[in-house]
Amino acid sequence: MYKLLIADDEYEIRNGLSSYFPWESIGFEVVGQAADGVEILTFIEQQPVDVLLTDIRMPVMTGIQVAQHLFEHQANIKVVFLSGFQDFHYAQQAIAYGVNNYITKPTKYSELSDVFCKIKQLLDANQKPYLLPQLESSNDKIIDTIKKYVQSHYQNASLEGAAKLVHMNPYYISKYFKEKTGTNFSDYVVQVKMKKAAELLDDVQYKIYEISEMVGYSNSKNFTRTFRKTFGKSPREYRQEE
């Protein structure tokens, strides 16, 4: 449900709109009422609102001034004007401040319904562009977390360990990691191990079998085989060329 605030300086109008129109059936929840522009802004500061349905001519602060304030502060609120004054000048000002529609009094049921169905479509569309980047950002964080885990625990990094860290099923993580990076999880672990091994080979104080153990290989022959497959040469040859 999208949150709707209704504002009009006449109690009967704002209360009638709040109480007798089936807002929930078209996806809106009336979260409050306001009698003037100051009350509108005070309410919005305290509670998030998706849509504002407001009269234009109100005491203290007009609907136009409210729309201008929201526009200048880049508030993500759809505004619909409600007024008995069929004045093109007001409509022009409404467009300048990003107002979504202009409804004249007395309000017709069909007009109100049509306008707010369109508003809902706009909100739904905005929600999809907003959620997709958020989802992509979340996806990136998952991959980053897994990569950092492997880089920190390359000696004994496992699919099960990564899955526990991001609270996902190991089988799903395997497919997910491949889909997002183009690399199998196990291959990525090997890449990190071999990169670390190459760095350690630059330090002559470490023997090759020690480096094998340091990067998680208890069998130095397996280490040598994997290293050769990665770099096209044995660890000893790699060290001699450096």
N, C-alpha and C positions, 0 to 999 in steps of 0.2 A: 504494500500500500504506500502510495506517495502522500507526503504530509502537506496539508492545505491549510492556509490561514485566510480567514475571511474578514474583511474590514469595511465598515460603513458607519457613518456617524448616526444613522437611524437604527435603533435597536431592533425594531420589527423586521427590517430588511435583512440585517446580518443574521439575526436569529432564525428567520424564516429560511434563508438560504442554507444555513448550517443544519437545520433540523428536518426540513421537508424535501430536500433533493437527495436522491439515492446515490450519494457519492461513492460508497463502498462498491456498488455494483459496477462502476467504471474504473475502480482502482485507486480511489482517494480516501484519505481519512482526515476529517476536519479536526485539527489539533488545537485550534484556538480562534478567538474573535478579538477584534480591535476596533476602537471608536475613532481613532485618528492616526496620523502618520507617526507621531511619537510613540504611541502604544505599539504600532507595528514594529518599529525598529527595536524597541525594548524587548518585545516578544522574541524577535529573531535572534537577538544577542543571547538569549537564554535557552532557546530551543531551535534546532535545525528545521527548516521549512523547504519544501521542494517547489511549492507554487503559492503565489499570493494573488487572491482575487480581491481587488480593492476599488472602492469608489474613488473618483477623481477629486471631487470637491469635498474636503473635510476640514474642520477647524484645526488650528494649531499648525498642522503640516499637511499639505495636500498629497494626493496620490502621485501627482507629477513629481513633487519634491522627493517623495519616497523612491520612485523609480530612478530618479537622477542619482540619489545617494547609493542605491544598490548597484547601478551601472558603474559609477565612478569607483566603487569599492570592489568591483568585479565579483559581486555575490552571485553564486550559482543558483539563482532563484528565477523561475518563470513567473512573469507578471501578466495578469489579465485585468484590464480596466473595466469598471462597471460605472455607468453614468447615465443620467437622464438628459445630459446636454449633448445634442448631436452637433458637435462643433468640430469642424475639420482641423482647426488649429490644434486642439487637444490631441487629435489622432496623429498629427504630424509630430508633436512632441513625444507621444508614446513611442512612435517608430524610432526616433532619435535615441531613446534610452533603452532600446531593445525590448520594448513591451510586446508580448506575443499576440495579444488580441484586444479588441475593444468592443464591449457588449453594451447596448443601450437598454435603459429601463423603460417600461417594465420588461423584465427578463422572460423570454420564452423558454419553456422546458427543452424544446428541440434544439434551440440555438445553444443553450448552456451545455447540453449533452454533446453536441457536435464539436464545440470548441474544446471541451475538456477531453474528449476522446483523441483529438489531434494533439493536445498537450501531452497526453499519456504516451502517444507514439513517439513524440520527440524525446521524452524522458527515457523511454525504453531504448531508443537508439543511442542516446548519450551514455546510458548505463553499459551497453555492449562495448563502445570504444574505450570506456573507463576500465571495465573489468578485464578486457584482453591484455592491455599493457600490464595491469597488476598481476595477472596470471603469468605473463611472460617474465616479469620481474621475480615472481616467486619461483618459477622454474629455474631461472638463472642462479638464484640463491641456493637451490637444492644441488645443482651441479657444482657450484663453487664449494659448498660444504663437503661434498663427496671428494672433490679434488684435493682440498686442503687436508682432509682425513688421510688420503693415500700418501700425500707428500710428507705428512708428519709420522705416519705409521707404515711406511713402505716395507719394513722388514716382515711384518705379519698382517698387512692390510687384507681384509677379506670382504666379500660381498655381504656376508651376514653382519659384519661390523658396520659397514656403510649403511645398510638397511636400518639397523637399530638407531643409528645417529639421526636419520631423517624420518624415522617412524614409518617406514614403508616395507612392503613385502620384498624379500630378496629377488624373487623371480621378476617382479615388476621393475625393480631398480635396474636389473640387468638389461631389460628391454628399453627402459627409459633412458639410461645412460647412453646406450648405443644410438638411440633415436636422436638425442640432443647433441651428441658430440661426434657421431660417426665412427666411434671407436668402442670396441668391447671393453668392459670394465677390466677383465683380466689382462688384456693387452695394455691398457693404460697403466696398470700396476707394474707390469714388466718395463714399460717405457721409463717410469719414474725410478725404478730400481737400477736400470742400466745407466741412466743419466747420473745418478748418485755414484754408481760404481766408477764411471769415467772420471768424475771429480776426485774420487779417492785415489785413483791410480796416479794422479798427478803428484800425490804425496808419497815419496819413496819409503817413508817409515813403515808403511803398511805392506805386509806380504799379501800376495794374491789370494791365498786361502782365507786370510783374515778379512779381506774385503768381501769375499764371497759370503762369509758369515754375517758381516755387518749389513749387507743388503738383503739378508734373509734366505740365503742358500746354504743348507747344511752340507750339501754335496757339491764340491768345487767343480766336478766334471759337468754337472748340470749348469752351473754358473758360466763356465767357459763356453759351453755350447750355445747358451742363450746370448751371451755377449757377442760371440762371433756372428750369430744370426742377425744381431742388431747393427753391429758396426763393420761387419765384413772382415774382422780380424780378431785374434785372440787377445785376452787381457795383457799378456806378456808383449805381444807385438805392438799393441796400442801404447803401452808404457814406453817401449823402446823408441817409438817414433816421436813421442812427445818431447 
